[in-house]
Amino acid sequence: MKSVSCYHCGSGRHSFYAAENGFTLVRCDGCGLLYVTPRPDEREIAAGHELGVHQGEQKLEVTGRFAEVKVGRYLNILRDFFGDELREKPVSWLDIGCGHGEFLVALREFSGGKIVARGVEPNLAKQESARSRGLDVGFADLRTEARRYDFVSALNVYGHLPEPPATLSDWRRLLNPGGELFLETGDTAELPANKHPKPFYLPDHLSFASRRIVTDLLRRIGFDVLDSRVYYWIKPGPVTVTKETVKIFWPGKKSSLRYMFRPTDLYIRARRKE
């Protein structure tokens, strides 16, 4: 286990926020970031990502399965952010932490094949799942990656990173001049603990940020923020609420009810500054 300070402002002063699965989530007294301390070391974190299992008081399984509903959601978000841009000319795209490949499938459908997309994913089962759909997915050490891309995306990855400033700086290096980063994470750091979506899934999640924190970090490391939007994870209509409520009491099902009543799903489009 490793005690850490706030990666955003550097402060070591923090206040208790919540506890789960044998881990403590604190709020930075300087900037408001929520982060886990002490936390597993980098070797343990990497092993957890590869196997899809994190060890706390209980084992946390996070491999999951391909979710078709995500593809439709990503298609709508791509329309919001890019309109017809991605259909105009071929572009290269790297999706980091691509999971089962839902976003890569959405890119393929959205662009009509104009996007040459590749995914990297540490979880072995997710790699196989994505490749079974004809996607170019494997594992790579991005610190030594030589290829450059027009776009790099990372959806639901930011909160799992041990050191986001260093990692996002590495991703910036992967972009062609004028290339863009498309990032998704939660906008929840400013919520009081009793309003935060739960479970936290500690220690798979290592931090929870906000639009203010993430956009400030991106500007600091050399990006222009072009657009940022916050979405509901699921639109809370009566039928959806009923279905997700039932899942709470259905063994083996995961309910999304916790995401419904406040928009917390943050997407950011940012361009590399030269």
N, C-alpha and C positions, 0 to 999 in steps of 0.2 A: 504494500500500500504506500501511496505517495501523497504527502500534503502539498497543496498548490495554492498560489495566489490568483487573483483575477487576471485573466489573459488580456482583458480589454484595457483597463486603466492601470494595472500593476499593483493595486492596493492589496495588502494582506489583511485588511480589516473587513469583517463580515459579520452577519447576523444569521442565526438559525432560521431556516425557512420551512423545511419538512424533512422527514426521514422515511426511508422505504427500503426493504430488502437488505437491511444491515448497512445502508449508506446514508450519509447526511447531505442534504441539499442546502446550500447557504446563499444568501443574497449579499452581493458586494456593497459595502457601505459607501463606496465611491461612485459607482456608475449604475448599480442596480442589476448587474448580470447575476443570473442564478447559475451556480456551478457546484459540482460534487467535490468535496474534500473531506478526508483523504479519499483517494480513488485508486483503482488498479494501476500498475505501472504499464508502460507502453507495450511491453511484451505480452502481458496478460490481455490488454485491450485488443491487440492484433490477433491473438489466438481466438478470442471471443468472436471477432468479426469473421474469421475464416470458418469457424465451426457453427456459428449461429447460436452459440450457447454462452451465457455470461453467468459467473458464479457469484452469488451473494448468500444470504441466509437460505434462499431457495435458488435452484437453477432457473435461469430466464431463457426460454426458447424464443428466438426471433426470426427463424427462417421463413415461416409462412408459405404462401403459394401465390401463383400468378392471379391477379385480380383484374378481370375484364373491365370492371367499373372504373378503374383508374385510367384506362386508355381513353374512354369518353371524356373523363374530366380533363385529362391533359390536352386533348384536342380543343376543348373550349378555351383553355388557358392559352394555348399557342395562338388561337385566333385573336384573343384579347391583346396579346403582346406583339404579335408579328404580322397580323393581317395577311397580305399576299406576299410579303417579302421573301419568305423561304421557298416560294415556288418560282422565283424569277431566274435564279441561276444556281448551278451546283455549289454546294458548300460542304466543308468537312466539319464533323461534329464528334466530340468525345463526351460521353455520359459517364460520369464518375459515380461509383456506387449504384450501378444501374439495376441491382436487384434481379427480379425475374424478367425485366425487359419491357415493362409496360410503357415507359416513356419512349424507348426506342421504337416500339410498334407504332405509337402515336406519331412520332417524327416521320416514319415511313409513309403512313397514311396521309398525313397532313401535307407533305411536300410532293406527293406523287412520285416519289423515288428520286427527287433532286438532291436530297441530303445523303451524303456518304457518312453513315454513322457507325461508331464503334463504342462498345461499352466495356468498362472495367469493373470488376466485382470480386471482393475477397472471399465471399461465401461460396464454397464449392457446389453445394446443392443449387443455389441460385444461378450459378454459371451454367450448369447443365440444363436447368429449366429454360433459361434464355436461349441457349443454343438450340434447344428442341424446336424453337419457333423460327429458326433460320437466321438468328441474329449473330453478329460478329461480337462475341463477348469472351473475355478471358481475364487474366490477372496481369498487372504490370506494376513495376515500381516507378511511379510517376516522377520521383526525384531524379531519375536518370533517363526518362523518356526523351527521345530525340525528335519525334514527330511534332509538328505544330498544326493547330486547328483554327478554323474560323470561329467556332463556338465550342465552349466547354460548359457543361451543365452538371449540377450536383443537387439532386432533389432528396430531401430527408437524409442528408449526410452531415450538414454543418454541426448539429447538436451532438454528433457522435465523435467529433474530432477532439483529440487531446489538446492541440495547439492551433486553433483556427488561423491566427495571423500568419504563422509560418506556412501552413498548408495552403492557404489562399494565395500567398505570394508565389509558392511553387506552381499553382495552377495558372497564375498570370503568365508565367514563363512559357506555358504550353500554347499560348495564343499567338496567332499571327498579328502583325501590326494592325491595330484597329479592330482586333477580334473581341468577342463578347463572352461574358460569363452570365449564365442563367442559373439563379440560385433559389432554392426553396428551403424554408425552415419555419419554425413556429414564432409567432409574435406574442409571447406570453410572459416575458420577464417582469412586466409592470403589474401583473395581476397579483392580488393578495392570495395567500396560500389556499384559502378556502374556495377560491374561484378558479384555480388552475386546473386544467384537464388532468385527470388521473386515470390509471396509474401513471407514474413518471417513467416507468421502465428503467430504473437504475440497476446496474451501472451501464446498460447499453447507451442510454443518454447520459452525457457528461456535463452538458450545459443547456440552458434555455435563454435565448436572447430576445431582442426586440427590434423593430424596424430601425429605431434610432441607433442602437448599438451596431447593427450589421452594416447599415449604410455609412456610418462614421468609419468603421473599420475598412470598408472597401475604398473609400476616398483616401484614407491614410496610406494604403499600400499601393495606390496608383491606378484607381478606376474612376471613371465618371459614371455616376448612377443615372441611367436613362429613364427608368420607370420602376415603381414599386407598387404592388397592390396586395391587399389582404382579403382572403376569401373565407367563406364558410367551408368547412370540410365537406359537409353534406347540407343541402338546403332543408331546413327543419319543417317540412310539410307534415300534416297529421298522419298520413299513411307511413311515412318514413319514421317518424317518432315512435309510432306503435310497433313497427317491425324491430327497431333497434332496442326498444324497451324489452320486448320478448326475448331478445338474444341474451340479455343479462342473466336470465334464469335458464338458459339452454346450454347444457354442458358442451364444451368444445367450440362454442361460438364466441366471437369477439364483437361487442357492441360498440358502435360509434356515437352513442348518445352523448358522451362527454364532449364531443367536438361541435355540437350543433348550435348552441345558443349564443355564441360570440364568434365573429370572424377572427381566426387566429392563424390561418395558413398563409404565410408571407412568401411572395415571389418577387425577385429583384432581377432586373436586366441592367447590366453594367458593361461599359466598354473600357478596354485597356487604354490608358493614357500613354502617350509617347514622350 
